[in-house]
């Protein structure tokens, strides 16, 4: 999980934030910047219908999923082109931590305990 850089030179030299890159890299700073930039967790890629939440679940980006579910729990229900939810992608990897965050967003009254990071 990445944190904010020590200086603000990042905004002067780099490209605009990319919510999909944040999902891929488990980069919470980039996620926050992307959301401030008006990007959405519900944006989907044209051919696959993958959202940033799907990408994070596929990559095991637990920090991204935790923050994303706090921002937009309903995005956990979105399906990709193969009708798979982010939970399905996390389950295929047997990523219990990601599965717990997604499950708790989908079913808030269930409140599954979050397994410790390994």
Protein Blocks (a to p, Z undefined) as FASTA:
>chain_A
ZZddfblklmmmmccddfklmmmnopaklmmmmmmnopafkbccfklopafklmmmmnop
aklmmmmmmmmmmlmmpccfkopafklmmmmnopaklmmmmmmmmmmmnopacdddZZ
